Amino acid sequence: MADRSEEAQKKEKVPALPSAAQVIAYLRRHPDFLFRHPELLDIQASPARHKESQVVDLQHFMVERLRQDVAKLRANQDEIIANSRDNLGTQERIHKAVLAMLEAETFEEFIDIITGDLVLLLEVDVVCLCIERTEGYNRRPRLEGLELLEQGAVDRIMGKGRQVLLRDEAVGDPEVFGGAAELVRSDALLRLKPSKAAPNALLAFGTRHPGYFHPGQGTELLSFLGRIIEFGIRSWLDLPKP
């Protein structure tokens, strides 16, 4: 019975942790260990050496600075990864929107996809296509989501020469969004010029969430979508290039 008890105690015995000397010896044999495991610096307390009363040791501050730098690098890395995932998601939605427009069988269906289907595909609340009045066309559009602007309104709203306008805090403009203006708290406006024979136009995306669009966002994908829409309008209406 005594022998069995001793064997059980041996099995239950927890292995001893390495001694300080063993840890030191290991680190000396592997000088890149902390380089490969920088997270360990966060839990280490750096020594403060004061050999003389008049000497200030900066080692502690250097280690703290390194810890702060590591924390900043991690935060930047996380932000880059999050932005990359968001960009990939946006790119996928834009591609689906382009494919939907290419499948249109009539010009009316093409416009309906822009002002209707893009709302779901791009996860916004409203999409409007706004066209300036011309001498030959002054009637209010019959298609929902198609708005008629006064001549010169695109430059006035966008700013002369500006191609894309992103606003994180916006009050919906009835001139642009029509009856859906009350919903809009953030918007993205994209200048369109399908042809030299076509009036100035803009494509407007609106959402009820402040900050959804903001000036720091990339505009390449929106610009790509705008060029596809310009090409589609030229093709359907047989218009010359700009």
Secondary structure, DSSP 8 states (H G I E B T S, - for coil): -HHHHHHHHHHH-------HHHHHHHHHH-TTHHHH-GGGGGG-------SSTT----HHHHHHHHHHHHHHHHHHHHHHHHHHHHHHHHHHHHHHHHHHHHT-SSHHHHHHIIIIIHHHHTT-SEEEEEEE-BTTB-S--SSTTEEEE-TTHHHHHH-TT--EEEESS----HHHHGGGGGG-SEEEEEEE---TTS--EEEEEEESSTTSS-TTS--HHHHHHHHHHHHHHHHHHT----
